[in-house]
Amino acid sequence: MATKTETPVFGFEAFSDMFKVPAFDLSAVTEFHKKNVEALAEAGRLAFEGSKSLTQKNVELAKENIAEVNEHATKMFNGKASELGFDKSFETAQAFMQKSVKDARVVADLAVESNQKVIAVLQDRYAAGAEEIKAATAK
């Protein structure tokens, strides 16, 4: 009489099925990271351009301010200070301070605009990357 061999309830096939890994698409992973690097490069380029425009604006404003200070100092040291009087000097100083505050706002707005462009590129890539991962895991 032949003896009947029982198959264990938990066989090797069932065990190996638990550890099956989906096919790994190397080209898709490479393309995913290539897009990430491209987005980082674009963000870096935008950050550099923003920094460059901030520097140029600061130089432009500094030149204007130096010219104004030189003009006012020249008038004061050429004996025209008495003609200007205290009230005029005060008005000039007040106008200079108001212009400085306005200029600081302009520079701050440029910085915010530049940063928003950089962040937008990174956010767009993050959203696209999340969609790519969802699509890849749905297969």
Buried (B, 14 or more C-beta within 10 A) or exposed (E): EEEEEEEEEEEEEEEEEEEEEEEEEEEEEEEBEEBBEEBEEBBEEBBEEBEEBBEEBBEEBEEEBEEBEEEBEEBBEEEEBEEBEEEEBEEBEEEEEEBEEEBEEEBEEBBEEBEEBBEEBBEEBEEBBEEBEEEEEEE
